[in-house]
Amino acid sequence: MVFVSILFPIANIFFFNILPKIPTLVFKPVCSDEEYEQIAESFHTALKGFGTDENRIIKEISSITNDQRQIVKEKYLLMYGKTLEEDLKSELKGDFEDMIIALLRPRFEYEAECLRDAIKGFGTRENVIIELLCTKESEEIEKLKQTYNELFERNLEEDLENEEGGSLGRLLRSIATGLRPSHSDVDLSLAQEEAQKLYDAGEGKSGTDESEFVRILASRSFSQLKATFDEYTNICGKDIEESVKSETHGSMESAFKAIVRNVRNRPAYFARQINKCIKGIGTKEKDLIRIIVSRCEIDMGDIKREYNEIFGESLFEELKKELRGDFEDIVLALVGTD
């Protein structure tokens, strides 16, 4: 019985780490300068003359990956003496323009820009910062932080300190510092110990010691946290997410839940985020663009599956109902049919 109780969480953790991700945009084997030049020429053809061929733009940009788009941009500049972004901005508008330009940016530059806009704008958009920081592995955090610092000649941790106070600020700064290990090793004794500490800091006392939650949730690998959350259920008799809901509120609750849900099932987290974008009063286009652009080459296929399981609806069909025009077409091209 002891052997089974130890083996089961290990098996869960192992499965969690090896499950392959399913993107909806995969590498197109463009392998010669001539082929990249042909794509650049196709973009130019779509933009020149009377009217713009949006369908051609959608076809070309959704057929190649982000890395390949960077090569096409270089070819376009050499061939026409202007950047592809300049020409697209002069011809496109609205959400369609925003999506196309986002797709042309290198991934971490785009996410750094989203992060900077969320920090510096009128009223900090904490939901954006939480999504961009609380969902990433340590290597991704390091790349995002380095890109942010280089792009804006600013220090991300200092900017977070200036804009975010309290427990949320400590959590976000701790994550940005890169304390979370990248390895998938799991210490079951530590998981049991820290599950007890989480219980003692929340359900097991009057009031909540958020600092203990911050320390553990910001500094442990996602694999280690999964083991800790499993042990927490054994100790408390409740799921960790239930305790987060009852013990915290507002942005702090959102941040803790983002970490818990990403540890458990990252595609399901993003499925819920997309649902928030398209349901309710009005569509949150900026948030939808950010999620689609950042996940289409990673796990959008998984997100579609989870969306169907959680909401009982096809994500493709839901987007088709909610969106219109060229923006609808590019989103559907990136998400892909079921």
N, C-alpha and C positions, 0 to 999 in steps of 0.2 A: 504493500500500500504506500509506503514511503517513497519507493522507487517511482510509482505511477504519479504521485503528487508532485514530484520534482520534474519528472520527464514531461508532463503535460504542458506546463508553462514554457519549458524550453522549446518544445515542438511548436507551440504557438508563435514564439518569438522568431524561431528560425523561418517559419512560413512567412511571417510578416516581412522579413528582410529579403527573401529570395523571390517573392511573387513578382513576375515581370510586369512592367508598365506598358500600357497600350496607348501610343500616340495616335492622332488622326492625320497628322502631317508627317510623312516619312521622307527619307533622303531620296531625291531623284538623281539617278546616276548621270549628272552632267559632268563630263570629264575633259572637255576641250575648251580652249579659249574661244573657238569659233561658235560653240553652242552658247556660251555665256554672252557673246556679242549678239547672237541672234535674239536672245531674250531681251537684252538692252534695246535692240532695234525694235522689237515688238512693243515694248513700253513706249518708245518714241512715236511709233506709228499710231498707237492708241491716243496719244496726246496732241498730235499735230493736226492742222487743218480745222475745218468747221465742226465743232462738237467733239466730245470725248467718248471713246469707246470703253465704257466702264466694264463691260463683259470681258474684254480682252485683258484689262488690268487685273480683274479678279482671277481670271484663268492663270495668268502668269505668276502672280504673287502667291497664289495658293498651291502652286505646283512645285515650289522650291522651298527649301528650308531657310532659316534665318542666316546661317553661315553662307549659303549660296547667294542670298540676296546681297550680302556685303560685296561679293565678287561682281555681281551684276551692276551694283552702284558704281564700282570703280570703272568698269567698262563703259558705262553710260557717260561718266564724266570725261573720260578720254575721247569718246566718240563725238560728244556734242558740246563739250565745254561748259556744261551746267550740271548741277547735281540733279539726280532723279527726284529728290525731295522737293527742290525748288519748282521743277516743272509740274509735279503732281499738285503741290499746294496752289499753284496758279490756276489749276483747272478743276480741282475738286472742292467740296465744301461739306460742312456738317460732320455728322458721326462717321460717314463713309470716309471722309478725308482723315479724320482722327485715327480710324482703324488702319488705313493703308500706311500712314506715316509711322504708326506704332510698329507695324510689321516690318518696316524697313530699318528700325533702330536695332542695334545689337541688344540682346536680351537684357543684360545687366545695366546697360546705359538707360534703356527704357524704364526699367524698374527703379533705378536710382532717380530718374526724373519724376516718376510717380511719387516716390518717397519724399523728395525735396518739395514738390508741390503740396503734399499733405502736411508737411512740417511748417512751411513758410506762409501758407495761405491764411486768409482771414478766418480764424478759428481752426485749430489743428484737427485734421480728419483722422481721428484715432483709429477708425475701422480700417483705413487703408494701411496705416503703419502696422497695425496688428496682423493683418493678412500678409504683408510683405516680410515681416520679421519672424512671426511665431510659427510659420509653416515651413521654414527652411532648415536644411541640414547645415552643419558648421562650415563646410566648404563653400556652400552657396552664400552664407552670411559673409564670409571673408571676401568673396568676389564682389558682392554687392557693396560692402563697406569700402573696399579699395576703389571701386568705380565711382562711388559717391564722392569720396575724398578728392579724387583726381579731377572729376568732371566739374565740381563746384569749388574746388580749393577750400574745402571746409572739412571739419571733423564731425562725422556722424554722431559719435557718442556725445560730443559737446553740444551739438544741435538738439539732441534728444533731452539732454540735461536742462537746456535753456527753455524748452517747450513743454516738457512733461515732468510733473512733480509726483510726489507720493509713491505708492506701491507700483502703479502702472509705469511710472518713469523708471523706477529701479528695475522692474522686470525687463523693459525694452532695452535699457542700457546694458543689463547683464547679458542679454541675448546678443546684442550688437558687439559686445566685447569678445564674443566667440568662445565662451566657456564650455559650451556643449561639446562633448567628445564626438568624433566621427565614427569610431569603431562600433561594432555591433555586439561586443562582449557583454554578457549579463552576469551580474553578481546577485544571486538570489538572496543571500544573507543581507546585503545592502537594501535590496528591494523590500524585504520584510521590515527591516529597521526603519526605513524612510516612509513606508506605508503607515507605520505606527506613529511616526512624527507628524505626518499629515493629519491623521486622525486626532492626535493630541492638540494640534494647532487649530482645528476646526470643530468638528462634531463632538469632540471629547471635552470641550470647555465652553465657558460662557464667553461669547465674542470670538473673533477670528484673528489669529496671528498670521497676517498675510505675508510677512517677511519669510516665514518658513516655507510657505507655498512658492514664493518667488525663488528662494534659494534652490529648492529641489527642481522645480519645473524649468528653470533657466539653465541649470548646470549639468543635467544628466542627458545621456543619449536617448533618442526616441525608443530604442530597444530596451534600455534600462527602465525608462518610464513605463513602458507597457507592462513589464514585470511588476513594477511598484503598484500600478493601478489594479492589476489582478490581485495582488496581496491585500490591497486596501479593501476590496470587496469582501475578502475572507475575514478581515478584522472588523470592519464596520457593519457589514451586512447591507451596505448600500453601494451603488456605483459611484465612482469618484465624480462623475459629471453631476449627479444628483446633489452631492455635497457642495460642489462649486456653485450650483444654482442657489442653494439655501444659505450659503455662508458668505457669498460676495454678490455684488450688483454692479450695474453700469458697465463701463469700459473694462474694469478689472475682471468682471465675470466673463465678458467677451474674450478677453485675452487668454484667461485660463482655459475656457472652453475651446478656443482655437487650438491650443496646444494639446489638450486631451483628445480632441477629435482627429487631429493630425497624427497623433501617436496611434490611435486605434485604426483609422481608415481615412487617409488623406483624400482620395477621390470623393468619398462621401461628404467630407467637409466642403470641397469645392462645388459639389452638386447642390448643397444647401445654399452656398453663397450665390450661385447662379440663380437659384429659385428666388432669392431675395431681390435680385436685380430685375426680374421680369414680372414678379407678382406685386400686387398692391397698387397704389396710386402712382402711375407713371413708371416708365422703364428707366433704370439707372444705367444709362449707356456707358458712362466713363468706367464704372466698375465692371460692367460686362466686357468691355473692350480689354481691360487689364487682365481679367481672368482668362478669356479666350486666347489672347496673344501669348500669355505666359505658360499656358498648359497644353496648347494644341500639339506641341512637339514632345510632350512628356507623357501625359496620361489622360488625354481627353476621351479616349475610348473607354477607360475605366470610369471616368466621371459620368459618361452617358449611361453606362450600365447601372451605376449607383443611383443616378437620378430616377431611372425607371423603377428601381426597387423601392426607393424611399417614397416617391410621389405617385407611383403607378401611372406615369405618363412618359411618353417619348420626349426626350429633350429636343430633338430635331423638330418634332411637330409643335412643341410648346413655343420654341423660338419662331417658327414659321407663323404662328398665330399672333405673336406679340410684336414682331418687327416688320418693317416695310422697306421697299425700294432697294437701292444698291447696298445699303447697310445690311439688310436682311440677307442679300445674296452672298456677301463676303463672309458673314458669320456662319451661314449654313455650309458654305464651301469649306470652312476650317473645321467645323464640328463634324461634318460628314453624316450621311444617312445611317439609319440603324441597320 
